[in-house]
């Protein structure tokens, strides 16, 4: 065995030991938090009769200072420094996707823009939940705000985004799901609205994800722009910046026609010209180079996989979109490199092999879930 191979194996072993040490530290932290939670629950425990009497007494008297009621109607505590220690939110709905597990879920909604999912509003949010969606069909896109409910890892101040190949940056400069408040934000395309359900394209969440809120996407508010002659500006399309800030800003749902016209990215100078001459404003967005750097893998299918795609009537491009963005974590890429990788997509399991030197990935098998033992293949990854 060559000396370089021995050094490589030694490096991998050291990394594995460091990872195990970090996992032990994380488990110790989680254990301490669990002990604190259990101790708090035991201290605050009251029997059902005592709780009922306590609620009755609170109804008669003014709520004590240091307590407040959150959106669930449950009293939340406020610390001595005046900061809120916890807040509870009741999900408004549930998302159904083709990803039963976190493995290979697209990291951004733009990667899964051909993957259809459905949001079902909970029947107990409103008496008529479908009424809350009235008017949403006039928009093409919406923001989904949801909870990373499958994320059990302890959040760290610095994380390693896959695009940086192991280099760590601050968690708040990334889209990492491992956050102190595990809340996700995705921009998706509305396909159709049926009753209290929304079908959309742009899947980057696991099946069963609870939704906290939805908001329509309005380019005029959500997309930063530059004025063509004066640089950065927040003025409306038919107002100067001074007039804009001095005037009463109309609340959501009461925008004027000109403001809505400006939401499409049009300038005041173009309003009187032919529609064909209207040009969107240049973007004012600035992001680090590692974010915009494009690194796409070449996705291939062998003859056997191609035949299975046709037999099972699986949309090939959905698999291509997932694999060309390389769904593997930095840990998997570093430790196993060019190895077999499997993931579930709806009712099928996809098996592929990465070639990191050639920047390619070859799909070797597409089978129905009931016809394959996924656990046996996972051991190879």
Phi and psi in degrees as a GROMACS rama.xvg file:
@    title "Ramachandran Plot"
@    xaxis  label "Phi"
@    yaxis  label "Psi"
@TYPE xy
-69.7522  156.627  UNK-2
-64.0221  -36.3946  UNK-3
-63.6014  -37.2798  UNK-4
-65.6056  -39.981  UNK-5
-64.7016  -41.3289  UNK-6
-64.4395  -38.6508  UNK-7
-64.7988  -43.5698  UNK-8
-64.859  -37.3529  UNK-9
-65.2132  -39.988  UNK-10
-63.3633  -43.1115  UNK-11
-62.7271  -41.2824  UNK-12
-64.0546  -41.3961  UNK-13
-63.7516  -42.2771  UNK-14
-62.6047  -39.1202  UNK-15
-64.443  -40.9683  UNK-16
-63.7008  -42.9056  UNK-17
-62.9232  -39.4171  UNK-18
-64.1949  -41.1261  UNK-19
-64.3556  -40.0035  UNK-20
-62.9254  -42.1232  UNK-21
-64.8477  -38.425  UNK-22
-63.8627  -39.6636  UNK-23
-62.7132  -43.6506  UNK-24
-63.0103  -40.3515  UNK-25
-63.6081  -41.8352  UNK-26
-65.3802  -37.3597  UNK-27
-63.8868  -40.7762  UNK-28
-64.5587  -44.6764  UNK-29
-61.3626  -39.7504  UNK-30
-62.5201  -42.9113  UNK-31
-63.5594  -41.4593  UNK-32
-64.103  -39.6191  UNK-33
-64.4111  -40.1956  UNK-34
-63.5934  -42.6966  UNK-35
-63.519  -40.4399  UNK-36
-63.7566  -44.8496  UNK-37
-63.1642  -40.2791  UNK-38
-64.3984  -41.7631  UNK-39
-64.9698  -41.3984  UNK-40
-62.6867  -40.4508  UNK-41
-67.3393  -38.113  UNK-42
-68.0666  -35.7793  UNK-43
-93.948  2.95534  UNK-44
-67.2025  133.422  UNK-45
-135.778  143.453  UNK-46
-68.1194  166.915  UNK-47
-60.4391  -39.2998  UNK-48
-66.3575  -41.5706  UNK-49
-65.2146  -39.805  UNK-50
-63.6756  -40.0452  UNK-51
-65.0036  -42.552  UNK-52
-64.7824  -38.3376  UNK-53
-65.3607  -40.5179  UNK-54
-66.3755  -36.7726  UNK-55
-64.9248  -42.049  UNK-56
-65.6406  -38.0513  UNK-57
-68.3588  -30.9337  UNK-58
-67.316  -28.7553  UNK-59
-84.3839  -32.9014  UNK-60
-104.072  164.233  UNK-61
-69.8247  142.447  UNK-62
-63.2993  131.79  UNK-63
-61.4673  151.735  UNK-64
-66.703  143.537  UNK-65
94.7759  -5.67716  UNK-66
-118.601  150.36  UNK-67
-148.862  165.371  UNK-68
-106.706  125.333  UNK-69
-89.521  -171.981  UNK-70
-67.5526  -16.1829  UNK-71
-89.8147  -2.4139  UNK-72
78.7036  14.7339  UNK-73
-105.458  133.237  UNK-74
-65.32  127.67  UNK-75
-108.6  146.243  UNK-76
-90.4001  150.372  UNK-77
-120.987  130.079  UNK-78
-71.8319  174.702  UNK-79
-65.6271  -23.8226  UNK-80
-85.8752  4.08745  UNK-81
85.1829  -2.37854  UNK-82
-90.221  142.733  UNK-83
-73.9934  132.581  UNK-84
-86.8576  -31.6191  UNK-85
-156.353  153.109  UNK-86
-139.577  137.095  UNK-87
-108.865  136.576  UNK-88
-122.664  140.651  UNK-89
-98.7638  121.071  UNK-90
-58.3341  145.211  UNK-91
-92.2667  -13.2314  UNK-92
-174.449  -175.537  UNK-93
-134.561  141.468  UNK-94
-102.605  131.792  UNK-95
-106.455  120.776  UNK-96
-126.804  -179.667  UNK-97
-90.5832  8.96961  UNK-98
-115.057  97.3896  UNK-99
-70.6841  -20.3926  UNK-100
-127.155  164.212  UNK-101
-70.1022  -21.1608  UNK-102
-60.2841  125.269  UNK-103
72.3466  9.30431  UNK-104
-64.1574  130.067  UNK-105
-53.5157  141.708  UNK-106
-77.3871  -21.5351  UNK-107
-137.51  152.935  UNK-108
-65.5039  -27.2831  UNK-109
-67.485  -26.0393  UNK-110
-70.9581  -37.0381  UNK-111
-101.477  38.9708  UNK-112
-73.2186  -5.1892  UNK-113
-104.753  -1.5412  UNK-114
-92.2338  121.291  UNK-115
-89.8898  138.545  UNK-116
-137.804  169.02  UNK-117
-132.965  132.368  UNK-118
-101.508  122.773  UNK-119
-107.826  119.566  UNK-120
-71.8672  142.905  UNK-121
-69.9695  141.595  UNK-122
-72.6946  -16.056  UNK-123
-96.8251  2.92543  UNK-124
-72.8884  -47.7121  UNK-125
-131.12  160.09  UNK-126
-61.3209  -40.7636  UNK-127
-125.463  84.9879  UNK-128
-59.5242  -27.9994  UNK-129
-66.0101  -23.8211  UNK-130
-65.6464  -28.3268  UNK-131
-69.9345  -15.5086  UNK-132
-98.6998  2.22352  UNK-133
-62.8467  123.902  UNK-134
97.6525  -17.5495  UNK-135
-68.4317  -23.4884  UNK-136
-66.3433  -14.2656  UNK-137
-79.547  -8.7758  UNK-138
-102.829  151.668  UNK-139
-91.8016  -29.5568  UNK-140
-133.97  161.003  UNK-141
-147.842  158.075  UNK-142
-91.9662  132.117  UNK-143
-105.589  126.526  UNK-144
-114.044  119.353  UNK-145
-142.883  173.253  UNK-146
-104.451  129.884  UNK-147
-75.6952  75.6703  UNK-148
-72.2914  -16.5315  UNK-149
-95.5999  4.02753  UNK-150
-90.9802  105.785  UNK-151
-106.724  -0.811381  UNK-152
-72.4488  149.995  UNK-153
-74.27  124.861  UNK-154
-67.1622  144.897  UNK-155
-118.465  153.389  UNK-156
-68.5739  -28.2589  UNK-157
-125.972  139.753  UNK-158
-130.928  168.307  UNK-159
-114.834  94.839  UNK-160
-61.7896  143.381  UNK-161
-56.3482  -34.3782  UNK-162
-67.3496  -21.2748  UNK-163
-92.7126  -1.25174  UNK-164
61.7938  33.3777  UNK-165
111.654  -17.0917  UNK-166
-71.0104  138.436  UNK-167
-100.454  140.83  UNK-168
-134.699  170.243  UNK-169
-62.8967  139.441  UNK-170
-60.1803  -31.5223  UNK-171
-80.0155  -1.16129  UNK-172
-102.093  12.8163  UNK-173
-131.336  173.544  UNK-174
-100.34  19.2029  UNK-175
-56.6907  138.507  UNK-176
-74.6447  -12.9528  UNK-177
-86.4909  84.4235  UNK-178
-127.541  157.905  UNK-179
-56.8305  -41.4016  UNK-180
-113.621  99.2379  UNK-181
-73.0926  75.0114  UNK-182
-114.013  131.643  UNK-183
-103.898  153.907  UNK-184
-137.523  122.424  UNK-185
-134.505  138.941  UNK-186
-97.8419  117.176  UNK-187
-124.278  160.274  UNK-188
-98.3422  127.363  UNK-189
-74.6278  126.386  UNK-190
-90.6165  -54.5135  UNK-191
-161.407  159.6  UNK-192
-121.636  122.619  UNK-193
-126.523  110.632  UNK-194
61.7057  -120.08  UNK-195
-104.676  24.8121  UNK-196
-122.446  145.048  UNK-197
-121.948  119.516  UNK-198
-92.546  132.321  UNK-199
-144.234  161.368  UNK-200
-109.842  143.952  UNK-201
117.418  54.4378  UNK-202
-84.0937  122.706  UNK-203
-142.25  34.8774  UNK-204
-138.825  158.325  UNK-205
-81.2242  157.245  UNK-206
-61.35  138.709  UNK-207
86.4065  12.422  UNK-208
-67.6995  126.186  UNK-209
-78.2972  135.247  UNK-210
-99.5242  134.77  UNK-211
-95.1567  -32.7566  UNK-212
-166.999  159.104  UNK-213
-133.127  144.275  UNK-214
-140.073  140.128  UNK-215
-68.2632  146.278  UNK-216
-86.1977  123.215  UNK-217
-124.042  105.966  UNK-218
-53.409  -36.898  UNK-219
-59.9145  -34.0797  UNK-220
-94.6246  -33.0532  UNK-221
-96.6105  -15.6933  UNK-222
-113.65  110.28  UNK-223
-60.9757  140.31  UNK-224
-135.619  164.334  UNK-225
-112.692  137.725  UNK-226
-69.1404  142.069  UNK-227
-67.0867  -19.8226  UNK-228
-123.932  -7.89891  UNK-229
-133.774  14.3692  UNK-230
76.461  -155.322  UNK-231
-57.9656  136.172  UNK-232
-153.48  144.573  UNK-233
-112.061  9.07891  UNK-234
-70.5715  152.393  UNK-235
-70.1328  167.126  UNK-236
-67.871  -17.1563  UNK-237
-124.319  21.7727  UNK-238
-138.71  152.675  UNK-239
-78.7542  164.575  UNK-240
-63.1119  -35.7986  UNK-241
-66.5055  -48.6965  UNK-242
-61.4616  -35.5184  UNK-243
-64.9975  -45.6204  UNK-244
-76.5679  -25.1375  UNK-245
-81.5329  -21.8308  UNK-246
-84.6277  163.46  UNK-247
-75.4381  122.055  UNK-248
-80.3377  129.142  UNK-249
-74.7209  138.356  UNK-250
-70.5273  166.96  UNK-251
-54.2441  136.463  UNK-252
91.7059  -6.88637  UNK-253
-124.046  24.5551  UNK-254
-67.6413  143.94  UNK-255
-74.8502  167.128  UNK-256
-60.3154  -39.733  UNK-257
-67.5999  -36.4789  UNK-258
-66.553  -41.0993  UNK-259
-66.1756  -34.3595  UNK-260
-64.5721  -39.0945  UNK-261
-68.6932  -23.3876  UNK-262
-62.8204  -23.2158  UNK-263
-83.0781  -0.267698  UNK-264
92.483  25.4317  UNK-265
-101.375  148.826  UNK-266
-98.3552  162.244  UNK-267
-64.7443  -31.3436  UNK-268
-68.6334  -19.7422  UNK-269
-95.6307  -5.27044  UNK-270
-65.6876  -30.2202  UNK-271
-96.6341  2.56595  UNK-272
-98.6268  174.254  UNK-273
-64.6652  143.822  UNK-274
-59.7895  -29.5046  UNK-275
-68.9828  -19.8696  UNK-276
-93.108  -1.33633  UNK-277
-73.9798  127.715  UNK-278
-118.9  131.364  UNK-279
-62.1395  151.194  UNK-280
-69.5721  148.557  UNK-281
-67.9337  152.437  UNK-282
-76.9684  145.718  UNK-283
-109.574  12.7151  UNK-284
-77.6767  137.664  UNK-285
-128.15  127.487  UNK-286
-136.251  159.258  UNK-287
-63.5159  157.565  UNK-288
-62.9806  -33.6872  UNK-289
-68.7873  -19.7617  UNK-290
-77.278  -42.8397  UNK-291
-86.8777  -13.6697  UNK-292
-60.7449  125.141  UNK-293
-92.0888  126.387  UNK-294
-138.1  93.2136  UNK-295
-107.014  137.093  UNK-296
-86.0313  153.918  UNK-297
-87.8396  122.849  UNK-298
-102.569  126.601  UNK-299
-123.41  157.063  UNK-300
-126.822  130.148  UNK-301
-76.5498  172.376  UNK-302
-61.8731  -38.2454  UNK-303
-63.3747  -44.7312  UNK-304
-66.3036  -38.7091  UNK-305
-60.6754  -42.4709  UNK-306
-65.5276  -38.8647  UNK-307
-66.9396  -36.8074  UNK-308
-59.3231  -45.2091  UNK-309
-66.8688  -38.6444  UNK-310
-67.3431  -42.6299  UNK-311
-89.0678  -6.45861  UNK-312
56.7768  47.8532  UNK-313
-93.9045  136.174  UNK-314
-72.1802  114.748  UNK-315
-61.8031  -40.8632  UNK-316
-64.0749  -29.4928  UNK-317
-62.4612  -41.5045  UNK-318
-67.8766  -39.951  UNK-319
-61.106  -45.1869  UNK-320
-59.7383  -39.3748  UNK-321
-69.6148  -45.0554  UNK-322
-79.2222  -33.5225  UNK-323
-67.51  -21.263  UNK-324
-87.8819  1.65528  UNK-325
56.179  88.1697  UNK-326
-75.5033  -2.90235  UNK-327
-71.4632  149.654  UNK-328
-77.8331  165.573  UNK-329
-59.1091  -38.1264  UNK-330
-61.2098  -46.1935  UNK-331
-65.9935  -41.8526  UNK-332
-64.2262  -39.2688  UNK-333
-75.289  -42.3011  UNK-334
-79.7769  -43.0382  UNK-335
-108.391  -22.8611  UNK-336
59.0371  -128.637  UNK-337
-79.5794  83.9803  UNK-338
-131.696  173.365  UNK-339
-68.8666  138.713  UNK-340
-135.361  133.187  UNK-341
-126.673  151.353  UNK-342
-156.038  156.924  UNK-343
-98.8361  137.146  UNK-344
-133.33  103.195  UNK-345
58.3696  -116.937  UNK-346
-97.6213  8.87515  UNK-347
-124.484  159.505  UNK-348
-117.446  126.65  UNK-349
-102.417  130.593  UNK-350
-116.679  130.933  UNK-351
-143.941  167.73  UNK-352
-131.299  127.671  UNK-353
-90.0943  143.403  UNK-354
-123.36  94.4361  UNK-355
-67.0185  -31.0234  UNK-356
-68.1818  -36.876  UNK-357
-94.9244  -1.18914  UNK-358
54.9764  44.0239  UNK-359
-129.045  159.45  UNK-360
-139.865  131.173  UNK-361
-113.999  123.602  UNK-362
-80.8859  122.425  UNK-363
-108.074  -16.0134  UNK-364
-160.012  138.458  UNK-365
-134.19  110.494  UNK-366
-128.184  154.713  UNK-367
-65.1854  145.781  UNK-368
-58.1879  -37.0834  UNK-369
-74.8807  -10.6018  UNK-370
-101.593  10.7515  UNK-371
-145.348  144.466  UNK-372
-95.0851  97.8777  UNK-373
-63.5107  -37.2705  UNK-374
-60.4016  -33.5306  UNK-375
-68.1181  -33.9478  UNK-376
-79.1293  -32.1815  UNK-377
-61.2411  -28.9499  UNK-378
-64.5775  -23.7753  UNK-379
-80.1139  -12.994  UNK-380
